[in-house]
Amino acid sequence: MTDPLQQAPADGHVALKSARGRWILTATVLGSGMALLDSTVVNVALPFLGRDLDTDMAGLQWTINAYTLTLAGLILLGGSLGDRYGRRNVFVVGVVWFAVASALCGLSPSIEFLVGARALQGVGGALLTPGSLALIQAAFVRQDRPKAVGVWSGLGGVASAVGPLLGGWLVQTAGWRWAFLINVPVAAAIVVVTLRHVPESRNEQAAGRFDVLGSALAALALAGITYGLIQKGAAVPLIAGLALAAAFVVTQIRRSPNALVPVEIFRDRVFTAVNVVTLIMYAAMGVVFFLLVVQLQVVSGFSPIAAGLSMLPTTVLMLLLSARAGEVARRFGPRWPMTIGILVAGAGFLAMSTIGAGSSYAWHVLPSVFVFGLGLSAAVAPLTATVLATADERLAGTASGVNNAVARTGSLLAVAAVPPLVGLVGDAFQDPAAFDAGFRTAMLISAGMMVLAALITLTTIRTNVLATGD
């Protein structure tokens, strides 16, 4: 008798409502959700692991940035490996890699060991993240793909909401190490479901050489620049990182069409502009997500669970309003939804600058994160849709990967640069007065970055690239 879980339409694709379709969606959501969950869980644990491992602000920055660094530098290569060697194979390797690295993080005896393990986690994330969406695109029948992607996105938002709460609960009840160790059983479940229910797929037309040189230059450039920004007086790594970044650009131009980032994709002026906006927006948000939960615990006296819950309204608003924002942008163009949304999100950051000692959640935190959530809900869906709409259809996957890498790079560089700029160095996270002063200035800088992003949006997106038939 034929196993109903293995039944599929004649073309080999799977219906979303089938049992196998639900299992495929489960595996991909859990995989991407685990990587997303980890980033939000760790933020809540920072004050505790900082004290336990006797580190300073630079150590906390590297705890976040080591992961983002390898993820941003290798995510495009991870997508290419999946296309060539099988998306399911690479996804499973990424999940196992991520789990092993998570265990190393949880067992870390020192901050140096933890930073190295976080970098390894980022490699696993770079292998599994692009594969989760590619598996959906390859597995489901065409008419079910938009809905499957919508469910994937929505449940990913739930993961980002649960992350801080789970992190706060784990830190408060079991200790910060379980913020990492929790990934091990989750990864085991993902591997079992994937191997049992997810079909293999690959790009049979994939040809040419991998741009290993481009990947290496990108990762090393980001590492040099990040180190130079975090470590005081480290001019040589900063200069070396900038030089490697220039070399990366040159190699991408010369190695086309086998480049990691095809230069032709930037010929569209709107695509380029939207990626600049993405870089600035996510730089501002990276600073906020890094500092806010620490501010709430160190200065405002919130418990880890309360601090973890602080951003929940933003996620709820994203789930409720993002689809509507995308439809508004399709009908009227992305220019104004993005511009207004980015400015409103910036106003939320401005309001966050008032959060300090004695602040209450209802009067200080909730209004600011609510305003931020409204703005983000208006801006993100039109931004993502515009990125895909302005790229050639055959480069849609590359366009999405580039935008993802740009977003993570913006966050990486801002988390490296802004804290030292505002005086958050040394043991500042253990000094409420010093941290409070730096936090307020950082929120003002983040609000300013959002104003700049809105101005770029207003002046560069002049046509409705999302209109049907355009």
N, C-alpha and C positions, 0 to 999 in steps of 0.2 A: 504493500500500500504506500502511496506517495505521502510523504510528510507534508502536511498543510503549511508548515512554516517555510518550506522550500518552494512553494508554488509561487509563480511570477507570471506576468504577461509574456506574450510570445517574444517580445523584443528583449527579454531578460531583465527588464526593470520591474520594480516592486511598487505596489500600491500602498499609499500611506495608511489606509485603514486595515491592511492585512496584518496578521500577527507578526510576520517577519518585518514589515515596515515599522511597526511599533518598537521592535527590538533594535532595529538599526538606529532609529531616532534616539532610543534610550542610550545606546553606546556612545553616539556622537555627542549628545548633550552632556553625559557624565564626563566624557573626556575633556571637552572644552571647558565645562563647568569646573572641573578639578583644577585646571590651570588658572582660571579666573578666580576661583575661590581662594587659592593659595595666596595670591597677591593681596587680597583684602583681609584675609585672616592674619597675615604677618604684620600688617600695619598696627593692629591693636596690640600685638605682643611686644612691640619695640621697646617700651620703657622697661619691661620686665627682663627681656633677654639682655638689654643694655646693662642693667645692674648685675645680672647673674654672671655675665661674661666679662664684666669690668671693662666696658668699652666707652668710647666717647661719641660725639655726634657724627664724626666721620665713619665710625664703625656702623652706626645705624644707617647712614646714607648708603654705604656699600652693601649692607644687608638687602636693601631694596634694589640698588642699581646693578649688582652683580647678576641678578636674575634677568632684569630688563635688558642689560647689555648683550648677553649671549642670545636672548630671545629676539631682540631687534636685529642683531647682526646676522642671524642665521635663519630667520623665518622664511625668507624667499627661497633659500637653498632647500629648506625642509619641504616646501611645496613642490619644487622641481624633483626632489628625490622620490616623492610619492607618485608623481606622474610617470616616472621612469621605471621604478622598481615595484610598484603596487601601493596604492594608497592605504589599503588595510594593513599591509606588512609594515610600512613606515609608521602608521598610526600606533600599532601595537608596540613596536620598538620604542616609540616615544613615550608611551604610557609606562612601560616597564622601566625605562631610563629615568623617567620622572619619579617613579616610586622609589627606586634605589637611592636617587639623590635626596629625596625627601627624608628617607631613613637616616642618611648621613647628616642632614641638617638637624634632625631631632636628637642625634647622638653627639653633636658637636661639643668638644671640650674647650674650644676657644673661638674668639670672633674670627680669627684668620681661617680656621677650619670651616666655620659656618659660611663665610663669604665664598670660599672655594666650592662648597657644596651647593650654594645658591646658584653659582655660575653653571654648574652641571645641571641643575634643575632647569635653567633657561634653555639649555641644549635640548632637553627632553620636551620642553614646551614648544620649541621651534619645530620639532618633528611631528608633534601631535596636533597642534593648533590648526595649521592649514589643512591637514587631512580630515578633520572633523566635518568641515563644510564641503570639501571636495567629495567625500563619501556620500553625502546627501545628494549632491548634484548628480553624481554618477549612478546612484542606486535607484532613485525614485522615478516613476513615470513623469513625463514632462508636466502634465497638468497638476501634479501634486507637489512639484518642487517649491513653488512660492509659499504654499501653506506650510510645508515642512521647514523651510528656512525661517518662516515667521515663528513657528513653534520653537525651533532651535534658538532663535534670538530671544524670545520671551522667557524661556526657561533659563537661558544664560543670564538674563536680568535677575531672575529669582536667585540664581547662584551668587551673583554679586551682592544681593541684599542679605542673603543668609550668611555670607562670609564674615562680615564684621561681628554679627551676633554670635555665630559659632566660635569665632576667634575669642571673643570676650568671655564666653562660657568656658571654653577650654582653658584659657589662661587663668581664670578665676578659680576653677575647680581642679584641674589636673596639671597645670603648669604650661609654660610657653612651648615646651618641646612637642607637646601633642598637637600644636598648630601645624606641625610638619608630619608627625607620625600618623595622623589621621588619613593621610593620602595613601598609605600602604594598603589597607583593606579595600579602599575605594578603587584603587588601581587594579587589584586582583579581580574584583567583580567586573570591571570594564573589559579586561583581557578575556575573561570567560565568555561574556556576552558577545564580544566582537568576533572571536574565533568561531563561535557557534552559529551566529546569525548574520553577520555582515559579509556580503559578497566582495570579492576582490575586484578592483578596477584599476586601469592604468591608461595612460595616453599612448595608444599604439603608434602614433605618428611622431612621438617624441624622438628627436634626433639631435645631433650635434654634441658638443662637449659641455660638461658642467663648468660654470664659471667659478671654479674653486678659488682662483686668484681674487676675483671680485669679492667673494664672501670673506676671505681672509683679510683683505684690505679694509672692508667695511667694519668688521669686528675689531680689528686692531686700531683703526681710526677712532672709533667710539671709545675704546678702552683708554687710549692716550688722552683724548679730550676730557673724558670723565675724571680720570686720575688727576689731570692738571687742574681741573676746577675744584675738586674736593680737597686735595692736599695743598696746603698753603705753601707757596713758593716753588711749586713743581712746574716751572716754566718749560723745562726741556720736554717732558711728556706731552704737554699741551701743544707745543710747536710741532713735535713729531706727529701727534694725532691730526693736526690740521694739514700737515704735509701728506700724510697717508690718505686723508679725505680727498685732497686734490688729486692724488694718484688714482684713487678709486674712480673719480669722475672721468679722468683721461682713459682709463682702461675700459670703462663702459662705452665710451664713444668709439674706441678702436675695435672692441670685440663684438660689436653688433654684427649679426643677429643672435650670437650666442652669449650676449651679456646677461648678467644677473638682472639688471634693470634696463630693458630696451629703451634707448634714447628717444625713439620715435613716439613713445607714449607721452612725452612732455611737449610735443609739438602743439597740442591743443592748449591755448592760453588759459582757458577756464580750468582745465584739469590741473595745470601747474599752480594756478592761484588757489584752488581749493586745498591742495596739499600744503601750501604755505600757511593757509588758515588753520588746517589741521595741526600742523607743527606748533603753532602759537597757542591754539586752544588747549591742546593736550599738555603743553608745557605748563600752562597756568593750572590746569586740573591736577597734574602730577604733584605740584607743590602743595595744593590744598589737601589732597588725599594723604600725602605724607605727613603733614603737620597737624591737621585738625584733630585726629583722634589722640595724638600725643598731647596737644594743648588741653583737650577736655580732661585728660587724666592727670597731667602734671600741674596745670594751673587752675582749672575749674573744679577739680576734685571728683570727677565722675568715676564710677567703677568701670572696669573693662567692658562689662556687658552693656552698660548705659552708653559708653562711648561708641561701642560697636553698633548700637541701634541708631546712632545719630543721623546717619545718611539714609535710613530706610525710606523716608518720604520721597527722596529724589528717585529712588528705584521704582517706587509705586507709581509716581507720575510718569516715568519713562514707559512703564508697561501700559498705562492707560492712554497716553497721549501720542506716543511716537508714530503709530500707524496713521492717526488723524493728521499729524504734521506732514507726513509723507504725501498724503492725498492733497492737502492744501498746496504744498509745493508743486505737485504735478499740475494742478489746475492753474495756479497763478505764478508759478516760477519760484525757484529756490532763493532768489536774492533777498526778499524781505523776510521770509521766515527765518533764514539763517542770520541775517543782520540783527533783527529784533531779538531773536533767541540768544545770540551770543552776548548782546548788551544786557539782557535781563539776567543771564547767568553771571555776568560780571558784577551786576548790582548785588547778587547774592554773595559774592566774594567780599564786596565792600561791607555788607552787613556782618559778615563773619569776623571782620576786623574788630568788632565791638565785643566779641566773646572773650571773657577774661575771668579773673578770680570772682567767685560768687555768682557767676552767670547761671541762670536756670535754663532748663531745656525749653520750656514753653515760651518764655519771653525773649530768649536770645538765639538759641540754636535752631529751633523749629522754623521760625520765620525766614532765617537766612538760607537754610537748606531747601525750604519750600520754594523760595524765589529761584534759587539755583536750579532746582529740578524742573521748574516751569521753562526756564530758558534752555536748558539742555534738551528737554523733550522737543522743543520747537526747532532746534538747530541740527541735531545729530542725524535724524532720518533724511532730511533734505541734503545734508552734506554727503552722506554715504551714497545716496541715489545719484547725486551729481557726479561723484567720482566715477561711478560705473557708466553713467550715460555719456560722458565725454570721452570715453576710451573706445577704441575699436572693439567690436564684439569678441573677436578672437583673442583680445588681450584683457578680457574682463577679469579673469583670475589674477593676472599680473597686476592690473590696476588696483584690485582689492588688496593684494599683498603689499604693494607699494604704500598704499594709504595706511595700512595696519602698521607697517614698519616705521613710517613717518610719525604716526601717533606715539608709538613707544619710544622713538628717538627723542621726540620733544619732551616727554615726561622724564626720560633718563637724564637729559642735559639740564633740565630745570631743577630736578632734585639734587643734582650735583652742584649747580651754580648758585641758586638762590639762598639756601641756608647760610653758607659762609658770607655771602654778600650782606645779609641782615644781622650778622653777628651770632648766628647759631653754630657755635664751634665748641670744641672741648666738652666740658661737662654741662653744657647749657640745658640739656634735657632733665637734669637733676636740680636746676635752679629755676624755680617758678617765675621769679621776677625777670630774669634774663630771657627765658623762653617766651614769656608773654610779650615783651618788647619786640623781639625778633618776629614772632608770629604776626603781630599786627602789621608790621612793615611788609612782610611777605604777602599778606592778603591784599594790601594795597597794590603791590607790584603785580600780583595775579589779576586783579581787576583791570589794571592798566593794559596788560597783555590782551585781555578780552576786548577792550576798546579798540586796540590796534587790529585785532582779527576781524572785528565788525567793519572797520573802515576799509580793509582790503576786500572784504566780501561785497560791500556796497559799491565799490568803484570798479570791480572786475567782472562781476556776474551780471550782465546786462540783458541776456536773452533767456527764454524759458527752455533750457536744454532738456527738461523732463516732459515737455508736451508730446503727446502721441503723434508720431509722424515726423518729428523734428530730426 
